[in-house]
Amino acid sequence: MDPAVRPLIAIPARFSATTSALRYAAEVNARALIEAVWRAGGEPVSIHPTDPAEEDIAARLARFDGVLLPGGGDLAPHHYGATDTHDTVYDVDDLQDAFDLQVVRVALESGIPMLAICRGLQVVNVALGGSLHQDMGGPGHEHRHLRHPVTIRPGTQMAEAVGAEKVEASCYHHQRIERLGNGLTVAATAEDGTIEALELPSSRGWFVAVQWHPEDTARHDPSPQNLFGTLVRHAGSG
């Protein structure tokens, strides 16, 4: 990879109802996430979510070298066959859901290297036919504002990327995987059994999904930063 040419990493923007500096609603991505990609040698590019029925998402992603699917609000439960919605489900946006789900399908089918984070992992699982627990059980059971150890399965891409058997995961989620999506394998788990990382052995390109937020600690911890470095390295080798 030419160090003078940064691989382009597409990061779907998240809708924000208010942002003080911009006065009105905005499309955003977390600064820590952007900085982690930049430190890894990538060029982070926020992309505008559009309706897959009106835009060719595959054509848009073809311009990029890699994809990073970030965290965000909850997926609408109907995407995984639920008929009721738990009262803790929040920030559902139909356009965001439709766009993210199609980004996952395109990236996996085309082999674009992809790292999925938190909501991103859940989107991947649902896109491949899996389901989610809409709520982990409230305070004391959910993984909000929590750092906890995650055990990584040896021999996985996840283990190779972070270079460790355990990592301290910084989490913010109240949902988790219920039924695993087609072809997905578990690459890491928490002590309470929560699935913390996924891989897809049949994927044409490099792919790892994590339930936690590696960007939270990547600035000072090489293990989570290595996830971004591995994404960028594979993005730059195509």
RAPE-V767627 format. One record per residue. N is the residue number from 0. D_LAST is the distance of its C-alpha to the last C-alpha in Angstrom with 2 decimals. Layout:
N|D_LAST / N|D_LAST
//
This chain:
0|9.23 / 1|11.98 / 2|14.50 / 3|15.89 / 4|12.95 / 5|12.56 / 6|9.64 / 7|11.63 / 8|12.82 / 9|15.14 / 10|18.34 / 11|21.03 / 12|24.27 / 13|27.40 / 14|30.74 / 15|33.44 / 16|37.07 / 17|38.22 / 18|36.89 / 19|39.66 / 20|38.04 / 21|36.93 / 22|40.23 / 23|38.94 / 24|36.32 / 25|32.74 / 26|29.10 / 27|27.86 / 28|25.45 / 29|26.67 / 30|26.65 / 31|25.90 / 32|22.70 / 33|21.58 / 34|22.64 / 35|20.80 / 36|17.41 / 37|18.59 / 38|19.81 / 39|16.49 / 40|15.01 / 41|13.67 / 42|15.28 / 43|17.05 / 44|18.02 / 45|20.80 / 46|20.80 / 47|24.09 / 48|24.92 / 49|26.26 / 50|27.92 / 51|25.56 / 52|28.57 / 53|28.55 / 54|24.93 / 55|21.88 / 56|19.65 / 57|16.82 / 58|17.04 / 59|17.12 / 60|14.07 / 61|12.02 / 62|12.38 / 63|10.62 / 64|7.43 / 65|9.58 / 66|13.20 / 67|16.18 / 68|19.26 / 69|22.27 / 70|25.87 / 71|28.73 / 72|31.78 / 73|32.56 / 74|31.45 / 75|34.38 / 76|35.83 / 77|36.27 / 78|32.54 / 79|33.24 / 80|36.66 / 81|38.93 / 82|42.09 / 83|43.25 / 84|41.67 / 85|42.47 / 86|44.11 / 87|41.55 / 88|38.62 / 89|37.67 / 90|35.67 / 91|34.73 / 92|33.23 / 93|32.71 / 94|30.23 / 95|28.10 / 96|28.23 / 97|27.38 / 98|24.38 / 99|22.94 / 100|23.56 / 101|21.76 / 102|18.72 / 103|18.60 / 104|19.10 / 105|16.42 / 106|13.73 / 107|14.85 / 108|15.33 / 109|12.04 / 110|9.91 / 111|8.84 / 112|9.18 / 113|12.85 / 114|15.77 / 115|19.19 / 116|22.34 / 117|26.00 / 118|26.60 / 119|22.90 / 120|23.53 / 121|26.61 / 122|24.90 / 123|22.44 / 124|25.49 / 125|27.48 / 126|24.80 / 127|24.82 / 128|28.62 / 129|29.64 / 130|32.33 / 131|33.33 / 132|36.51 / 133|37.48 / 134|39.15 / 135|39.24 / 136|42.96 / 137|43.56 / 138|44.28 / 139|44.15 / 140|41.67 / 141|38.80 / 142|36.06 / 143|36.76 / 144|36.97 / 145|36.47 / 146|34.85 / 147|35.00 / 148|33.54 / 149|30.78 / 150|30.49 / 151|27.08 / 152|26.96 / 153|26.18 / 154|23.31 / 155|21.22 / 156|17.76 / 157|19.94 / 158|22.07 / 159|19.28 / 160|17.85 / 161|21.31 / 162|22.88 / 163|26.16 / 164|28.37 / 165|29.77 / 166|28.88 / 167|31.17 / 168|29.87 / 169|30.87 / 170|31.60 / 171|32.87 / 172|33.24 / 173|36.19 / 174|34.47 / 175|32.66 / 176|31.40 / 177|34.23 / 178|32.85 / 179|29.37 / 180|27.03 / 181|26.25 / 182|23.98 / 183|23.55 / 184|24.60 / 185|26.16 / 186|24.48 / 187|27.12 / 188|30.63 / 189|33.34 / 190|36.87 / 191|38.18 / 192|35.81 / 193|33.49 / 194|29.98 / 195|27.82 / 196|24.31 / 197|22.60 / 198|19.81 / 199|19.00 / 200|18.72 / 201|17.96 / 202|14.92 / 203|11.92 / 204|9.64 / 205|10.87 / 206|14.07 / 207|17.21 / 208|20.21 / 209|23.12 / 210|26.58 / 211|27.32 / 212|26.26 / 213|24.35 / 214|24.39 / 215|28.18 / 216|28.24 / 217|24.89 / 218|26.55 / 219|28.87 / 220|27.39 / 221|24.37 / 222|23.85 / 223|22.93 / 224|21.06 / 225|18.85 / 226|17.65 / 227|16.28 / 228|14.93 / 229|13.07 / 230|11.60 / 231|10.54 / 232|9.25 / 233|6.91 / 234|6.09 / 235|5.67 / 236|3.81 / 237|0.00
//
